[in-house]
Amino acid sequence: MVMKQERLLNIEGSVNFRELGGYRSHDGRTIKWQKLLRSGDLSRLTKQDVQKLADYGLQYDIDLRSPSEASWLSDRIPQNTIYRSYPVYPIAQNDHSDLPPLSETQTTADYAHPYALMILNPQSQLAFRTLFQDLLANNQPQKSLLFHCAAGKDRTGVAGFLILTALGVPYKTIKQDFVLTNLVYSTLDQEALRQKLQNDKAEKFVNQMNTTFQVQGSTLDVANQAILDNYGDYGHYFTAAMDLSEADLTDLRAIYLE
């Protein structure tokens, strides 16, 4: 039950299950296939789905939902996959997640837009910062890391934005991947969409369809602008908010790029 190298993966019991392999970085390298996965709900995976993920080398399952969400709809994953609960939205500290405690000096301020919150709120930063540590630990060949929320859209979208930015993928490409979620949810024939995303004209097809979702795509611009307005540039954000050194970023790119 080997899965193909394709953008929209054939996981019957999940929603919006996608590969990040193949995206090109600024320096001409590409993200390795079978290393980075993103999705929505994993509670309805079939036995065949679980076996596919085991064969795909799923090493980490990073759950960005709240523990209460996770308890209602528990992930179905291979037995040897490491499960982590890293809730992105601010919740109480006795939340039974896998996050370390927040520093007493940190506060949970209120932000007008949820995408600005996910970039700037200490709880959200802690979740993404801890995710990056697992990304660095996922350094064995053909071992993949999956991150997801409920729909694979907002929390997963911001996580994908941060990861792809750290890997040096251009913002235009990142935004295309972000808006691809809307295309997935608006298409009834998922197999036909999977085929369209495989061919050489996939980028042109996505660009054409993305014009329909211009408003939804602008929400990612809020996250991007929050970094630039509050940290000046991506490098400072990764250093100050994600606690990633230049050596960490170099290691990250060595793990996920080829």
C-alpha positions, 0 to 999 in steps of 0.5 A, spaced: 500 500 500 505 504 497 502 512 496 504 516 490 508 522 491 502 527 489 500 533 492 493 531 495 494 524 498 489 518 497 487 518 505 480 515 505 478 517 512 481 524 512 480 531 509 485 535 506 491 530 507 496 533 503 504 533 501 509 539 502 514 535 498 516 538 491 516 545 493 522 549 491 526 554 495 529 561 494 536 557 493 533 552 488 533 546 492 526 542 493 522 540 499 523 532 500 517 528 499 515 523 504 518 528 510 512 533 511 505 532 511 499 536 513 491 535 514 485 536 517 481 531 522 484 524 523 479 520 527 476 517 521 482 513 518 480 506 516 485 500 517 488 501 510 489 509 511 493 507 518 497 502 514 499 507 508 501 512 513 505 506 517 508 505 510 509 512 509 514 512 515 509 517 519 514 518 525 510 524 528 503 526 529 503 534 531 496 535 533 494 543 533 487 542 536 485 543 543 485 537 548 478 537 548 477 537 541 482 531 541 478 527 546 472 528 542 475 526 535 481 522 537 487 521 532 487 514 529 495 513 527 500 507 526 502 504 533 509 507 532 507 514 531 509 519 536 503 523 538 504 530 540 498 535 543 501 542 541 494 547 542 495 553 538 489 557 541 490 560 548 487 555 553 488 554 560 495 551 563 492 545 566 490 542 559 493 536 559 497 538 552 504 536 551 507 543 551 512 546 557 509 551 561 509 558 559 513 563 563 510 567 568 513 573 565 509 571 558 501 574 558 496 572 553 494 579 550 488 579 546 489 580 538 483 583 533 485 578 528 485 570 529 491 570 524 495 575 528 494 572 535 497 565 532 503 569 530 504 573 536 500 570 542 505 567 547 501 560 547 501 560 540 508 561 539 510 556 544 506 551 540 509 552 534 516 553 537 515 546 540 513 543 533 520 546 530 523 542 535 520 536 533 521 538 526 529 538 527 528 531 531 525 528 525 532 527 521 532 520 519 531 518 512 524 517 509 521 519 516 515 524 515 512 529 520 504 530 520 501 537 523 494 538 523 488 541 526 480 540 525 479 542 518 487 543 516 485 550 514 487 555 519 492 553 525 495 548 520 495 553 515 499 558 519 504 552 521 505 551 514 506 558 513 512 558 518 515 551 516 515 553 509 518 560 510 523 557 515 525 553 509 526 558 504 520 557 500 517 564 497 511 567 500 507 566 493 508 559 493 506 558 500 500 562 499 498 558 493 499 552 498 494 555 503 489 557 498 489 550 496 485 548 502 479 552 499 480 548 492 480 541 496 473 543 500 470 546 494 471 540 489 466 534 490 471 529 485 477 529 489 480 523 485 479 528 479 483 534 483 488 529 485 490 528 478 490 535 476 495 536 481 499 531 479 501 534 472 506 539 469 500 544 469 498 544 476 501 550 478 497 554 472 491 550 474 492 552 482 493 559 480 487 560 476 482 557 481 486 561 487 483 567 484 476 565 486 479 565 493 482 571 493 479 574 500 480 567 504 487 568 501 488 575 504 487 572 511 494 569 511 497 576 509 495 578 516 499 573 519 505 575 514 504 582 516 504 581 523 511 578 523 513 584 519 510 589 523 512 586 530 519 583 528 521 587 522 523 580 518 523 573 518 529 572 521 528 576 527 521 572 528 525 565 528 530 567 532 526 571 538 519 568 537 521 561 535 528 560 539 531 558 532 539 559 531 542 560 524 545 553 526 538 550 527 535 553 520 541 550 517 539 543 520 532 544 518 534 545 511 538 540 511 533 535 513 527 537 509 531 540 502 534 536 497 
